[in-house]
Amino acid sequence: ELPSGIKLIDTHTFQNCTALKKVILPSDLTQIGYGAFDSCSSLLEIEIPDGVEVIGDSAFRCCSSLFKANIPNALTEIPKDMFTQCVALTELTMGDKVEIINDGAFFGCAFASLTLPETLTAINGRPFMQCNSLYEIINKSTLNINLDNVDDFGIYTSPIKAVVNHEEQSILRYLDDFVFYENTNGTVYLVKY
């Protein structure tokens, strides 16, 4: 646990700390530097305090055991390569003030569903490339994202089967071919968001 009073975790502070499994960040933290936790391959989860306003590129890159993370509410821009190659990342909570998602931010992550906040205005580059488990996007923003144009928003090589836009959230309009193909769950639930 890091003590209170720390406002900045500087560039490469914990990079390659391969034995680090857990870190508790102080609630008064406001900035995480470039590559601060890069390649902490045993880190399992991170809760970034809501007051963090700036995160440097590649802050959690290649944290290959990281399965749970959040984007804090004060952060308006998700930096380049923030969670690149976090191949175990299945649980992601996105803050409600995010305006920009940058290139490579979630490259290779494992979440199946993603909710884009109302405040989102831009998706730059290819932030979701090789998110091979990403099947659903819940789009609360005004960006016009649909199954025909997901590549335009950097959602390359993802097996997207459903895009639910903010004005359509309570109406199921379309299911893509093979959407439940090889479903091994036994039960399929269609839920109202």
Beta strands, then each sheet from edge to edge (+ up, - down):
strand 1: 8-9
strand 2: 31-32
strand 3: 54-55
strand 4: 68-70
strand 5: 77-78
strand 6: 91-93
strand 7: 100-101
strand 8: 113-116
strand 9: 122-123
strand 10: 136-139
strand 11: 162-165
sheet 1: 1+ 2+ 3+
sheet 2: 4+ 6+
sheet 3: 5+ 7+ 9+
sheet 4: 8+ 10+ 11+
end
